[in-house]
């Protein structure tokens, strides 16, 4: 089977970088802020009321594009989802958008860079890849539950380590649900908070009632890995 021309592999990455440059050149990234949400709250709510079908689609696409371009603002978008659609629907659309954007950049990175990087890196990367892929789902689930690393970095590294797209997508989708629900619930009450002239508590995720359950889920996600390592160390 003839290999695809190099330009086809690099074209999606080139388009992504061009779109990112356009976003920063036009200042669009500055609109993903709490100030913008406050100043346009009535217009946004009116749009959702007038377009009950297209508004969720538009929101999901904007969220996916922001994640794919690694533009800061995911937290504000999640708050906006809860504010515009309610806690459960807002969280659902946010999870769908974030997962879609993450999978898109994962596929672009894997297609353009992943295979050539693995060929040039040699045996050490192959060993790392084999170790990571053995428990990729559980590792990724922990990294999504507890964001120890930037979201964009967790989108890229698995692409270089040959993680299957299904594993990446499922771990991302499940792992971001808890924190997304927390911030969507904050967004659901954002109108009342703004009416009082206050700011939402974005440090809520670090409060023990929220953080401890997330840590507990992360530990549960790692238990299968720990068990397999423990069983592997027991002589038969």
C-alpha positions, 0 to 999 in steps of 0.5 A, a space after each residue: 500500500 502506497 504511503 500518503 504524501 507527506 503534505 497530506 499528513 502535515 496539512 491538518 497541523 498547518 491548518 490548525 496552526 493557521 487557525 490558532 494564529 488567526 485567533 490570536 491576531 484578531 484577539 478572539 481569544 480575549 472574548 473567552 473571559 468572565 467579563 465577556 460573559 457578564 457583558 453579553 449575558 442578556 444577548 446570549 440568553 436571548 440567543 439560546 431562547 430563540 434557537 433551542 436547537 442550534 444554540 447547543 450545537 454552536 456552543 459545542 462547536 465553540 468549545 471543541 474549537 477552543 480545546 483543539 486550538 489550546 486556547 485558554 478559556 475552557 473554565 469560562 466556557 464550562 461556566 457559560 454552559 451551566 449559565 445558558 443550559 443548566 447544570 446537567 445539559 450545560 455539563 453534557 454539552 461541555 463534555 461533548 465539546 471538550 472531548 471532540 476538541 481533544 480527539 481532534 488535536 490528538 488525531 492531528 498530532 498523531 498523524 503529523 508528528 507521532 509516527 515520525 517521532 517514534 521512528 526517530 526516538 529509538 528503543 527508549 521511546 518504544 519501551 516507554 510507549 509499551 509501558 504506557 499503553 499497557 495501562 493507558 486508559 487508567 493513566 489517562 483517566 487519572 490525569 483527566 480527573 486530577 489535572 496535574 498536567 495542562 489539558 493540552 499537554 495530555 491531548 498531545 503526549 498520548 498521541 506520541 505514545 501510540 495510544 488508541 483513539 478509542 482509549 483516549 476518547 473514552 478516558 477523556 470523556 469519563 475523566 472530565 465529567 466530575 469537574 465539569 459538573 462542578 463548574 457547570 453547577 457554579 455557572 447555573 447560579 452565575 446569574 444570581 452571583 452577578 446580580 449581587 455584584 460578586 465573582 464566582 468562586 473558581 477555587 471551589 475545585 480545591 475545597 475538600 468536599 470537591 477535591 477529596 472525592 476527585 482524589 478518591 476517583 483517581 485512586 480507584 482508577 489506579 487500583 487495576 494498575 496497582 493490582 496488575 503490578 502487584 500480581 506481576 511481582 508475585 512469583 508463580 
